[in-house]
């Protein structure tokens, strides 16, 4: 069997994400899928920034469990855009496009 590469290659999870997912290593694709499964199951999406959860929309509402993961995120993209979620509070939102930064910030 060929060795997994790229997004399919397992990566080591940092403590908060490992506790949340119950795994210490997963491929990025699986991390993202499990986070989305949780967000959808808990109906933590909203159509407006910092809006109330309504189970639809491009914003993700941070509950207590997600907040522990989101707050680890402070990174700069290749284009130079800074994603800093370190001061995020429970009930505030992130844009779904920031999920890649969240995953990247929570792996070794």
Secondary structure, 3 states (H helix, E strand, C coil): CCCCCHHHCEEEECHHHHHHHCCCEEEHHHHHHHHHHHHHHCCCEECCCCCCCCCCCCEEECCHHHHHHHCCCEEECCCCCEEECCCCCCCCEEEHHHHHHHHHHCEC
